[in-house]
């Protein structure tokens, strides 16, 4: 299946921040798929891009009862031996946590495996890091299961973002991993300089640079299924994802790895 590396540039002019650059890699929706044997192709691509940190936006595994998680967990182990790695929570990790009566001990196994690596899970939490020559605050938002329901059209309220994450930092570049892209405008309004989402697998069929045919909640030609959106100086990226599940079909919609270069200047 066709694969691509997509590059984005975020330029920030802010005299309150130090001038500098950082490079991030964003991975989303692996769903236990593999780019080459043991994801060797993906590792080679990442090594060539030399990111300062790797952010995984959720659904690295697939929530099916008894489904092996070896491929996703193996990739997390390998990545964390090469780069700083930060993990967000997608709807599949969320399901493992919420429904132990369905998935048994899968969530505990996931936590134990990640706990043996240097990767950091961000569940309604943030971490401050130095990436390249820039201070970054990386946030991971847990989105309630209610908002992932099919045909659901209610938007995540701003109060939920502030209650879950607090206010963005003033002395750092704020990066938010929020798996569900439907609420992209509210993520940007919250104050993130960069928002990283996934979930939609590019809309199955790519209709344009920023629009796919259908989202997982059955929203036809939804506006936030792939590509990017800008809100003033702020940037939101919706990854088409590294893999797929259940319906392994992609038309004009390759699997993708996203690379984001951030530059801060004073003028």
N, C-alpha and C positions, 0 to 999 in steps of 0.2 A: 504494500500500500504506500502511496506517495507520502513523502515527509518533507518538511521545510523548516528553515530557521528564519524567524521574523525578527527584525531589528527595529527598535523604537528609540527615540531621543526625547528626553525631558530636559528643557532648559529653564532654569529658575534664576530670576534676578532678585536678590534679597541681601541687603547690606547687613542684616542681623545674622547671617550664616557665613561661615568661612568659604572662600572660593575653593573650588576643587571639583573632582569628578569621582564617580563610582559606577561600576558595572554590575548589574544584577541579572541572574538567569531565573526565569519563571517557568515552572513545570506544573501542569495540572491534568487531572483526569487520565492518569495512566491506566487505571482499571486492570492492573496486573498484566498489561500488554508489554511487549518487548521490542525495542529497536535493535534488531540483530540478536545474536545469541547472548543471553545474560545482559541485555541492554548495552553491549559493548559499543555499538554505533553511537548511542546517545552519550555515553561516557566520553568517547573520542571527540564528539562535537563540543561538549562542554569544556573539555580540556583545551581545545583549540580556541574557544572564546574567552577563556581566563576570567570568569566572573569573580567579583569580590565576595559574593554570597549567592547561595542557591535557595530560592523560595519555592516551596511546593504548596500549591493552593488547595489541596484536598482531592479526595477520591483517587489516591494512589493505589488503593485496594478496591475490591468489589464486595459489597455486602450481600452475599448469598450464603445460606446456612451450609457450613462445611466447605465453603470455597477456599482453596489454598491461597494464602497471602504471600507465598514465598517470593514471587517475582517483584512485587512492590516493596516488600521489606528488604530484599536483597539490594535493590537499587538504593534505598535510603542508607543502608550500611555502607555501600561503596561510595556514595556521594559524600557522606559525612567523614569519610577518611581522606577526602581530597579538598573539601570546601566547608566553610560554615554553612549549615543547613537549618532552615526554619520551616516548620510544617504548620499549615493551616488545617482547618476542619471542614471537610465537605459533607454532603448529605450521606455518603456511604459510611464514613467514620462515625457520623452522628447516629446512624441507625444501629450500628454495632453497640454503641454506648447506651442507647435508649431502650433496646429490646433484647435483653439477655435471654428472655424466654424463647426467643426465635433463634438467636445466634449463639447461644451458649457462652463459652468462654472466649470467643473470638476477640472481643475488645480487650480483655486482660492480656491475651497473647500479643495483640498489637502493641499495647503499652509496654509490655515487658521487652519485646524485641527492639522497639525504638529506644527504650531506656538503656539498652546495652550499647548504644551509639552515642555520638556527640550531637545528634540532631535535637532541636528544641521544638516542642509542640507549643503553639500559641493558641490557647483556647480562652477567648475574651481576655487576652493578655497582650503585653507588649515587651519588647526587649530593645535596649539602646546599644548600638554597636558603632564601630568605626569601620566604614566600608570604603576602600580606596582612601581618598583624602577628605571624606565627608562624614559628619555625624548623622546616623539614621536612627529613627525609631520605627521599628517594624511591629505592626499590630496584626493579630489574628482574631477575626470576629466569628463567633458561633451564631448561626442563624437558626431560629426555632424550626422544627420539623413542619409546623403549620404552613410556613411560607413556601415549602417545596411541593405542596399538594397540586395535583393536576387541575387545570382550569382555575387555579387560584389567581386573583388579580389584585388583592389588597397589597398596598405598599408598606414597607417597613418604616415605622415612624422615626423621626429624628430623635425623640426622647430615648428610644431603645438604644441608639448608637451612643449617646452620651452616658446612659446608665451602664452600658456594657463596657465602654472603652474610656470614659472620661473625655477630657478635651485633648486635642492634638498638641504636641510640644511646639514651643516657639523657637527653640534653639537647635532644631534638627529637621532634616527632611523626613516627613511622615509618610510611611508606606503602609497601606492597608490591604491585607488579604481578606477578601469577602467573597465566598465561593459563588453566591447566586448573583448574577449580573443585573437582574431585573431592577434592582434598587440603586443602580449606578449613580444617578443624579444625587440621591441623598448621601451616598458615601462621599462624593466630591464636595457637597455642601457642608458636610461635617468638618471638612478641613484637610483631608488627605491630599498630599501633593501627588501621590501615585496610588491608584487602586488597581489591584490584580484580582481578576475573577476568571471563572471557567464555566463548568457545569453543562453548557449547552452543546458541547462537541461541535461547535461551528454551525449548528442548525441543520446537520445532516447534509443538506444541499446548500452550497454557497451561492447566494443570489447576487451579492455585491461585496465590496470590501468590508462592509460593516453589518451586513444583514444575511441571515440564513433562513431556510424555509420554515423550520419548526423548532420550538424549544421543548425541553422535556416536560413542561407543564402544558403542552399542546397549544402554545400561542403561535399562530401562524404569522410568518414574516415579522417576528418580534425584532425591535430595533437593537437590542443588546444581546446578540448571540455570537459575535466574532468581531475582531478588529479593535478599533480604539475610538475613544470619544474625548473631547477636550472641553474643559469648563474653566475659562480664563487661562491661567498659567498651569492648571492642574490637568493630569492625564489619567484616563481610565483605560485599561487594557483587558479585553475579553479573549482569553486563549481558546483556540479551537481544540486544544487538548492533545495529549500524547497517544491516546488510545480510545477505545470505545467498548461497550458491552451490550448484550442483548441483540441490538441491531447494528452489526458491524458494516455499515454502509456509509461511504463518503463520496460525494460527487462535487467536483470543483471545490474541494474542502480538505486539503491534506492535513495529516497529523502535524502538529507544530511544537517547536521549542521557541520560547520567546526570550530575547536578549534586550535589556533596557539600559541605555547609557544615560546617566544623570550628570548634568553640569550645572554648577552654581557659580554665578558671577555677580559683581557689584554694579555693573553698568552694561 
